[in-house]
Amino acid sequence: MERIKFEWDDGNKHKSVNKHGVSNAEAESVFYDEELYMKEDKKT
């Protein structure tokens, strides 16, 4: 799998940790999980 490069701008760099307790590395890791099941989000 090709690696995706993430660039966190200064305004968003700490939002995930502060708001959700999720590090940037953890947030990025979902893109490399080959067993992740994705489902279409259908708007009602």
Backbone hydrogen bonds, N-H to C=O, Kabsch-Sander energy under -0.5 kcal/mol:
donor,donor_aa,acceptor,acceptor_aa,energy
6,F,4,I,-0.5
9,D,7,E,-0.6
12,N,9,D,-1.4
13,K,9,D,-1.7
15,K,12,N,-0.9
16,S,12,N,-0.6
18,N,14,H,-2.5
19,K,15,K,-3.0
20,H,16,S,-1.9
21,G,16,S,-0.7
21,G,17,V,-1.3
22,V,16,S,-1.7
27,A,23,S,-2.4
28,E,24,N,-2.5
29,S,25,A,-1.5
30,V,26,E,-0.6
30,V,27,A,-0.8
31,F,28,E,-1.7
32,Y,29,S,-1.6
33,D,30,V,-0.7
34,E,32,Y,-1.0
36,L,33,D,-1.5
38,M,36,L,-0.6
42,K,40,E,-0.9
43,K,41,D,-0.6
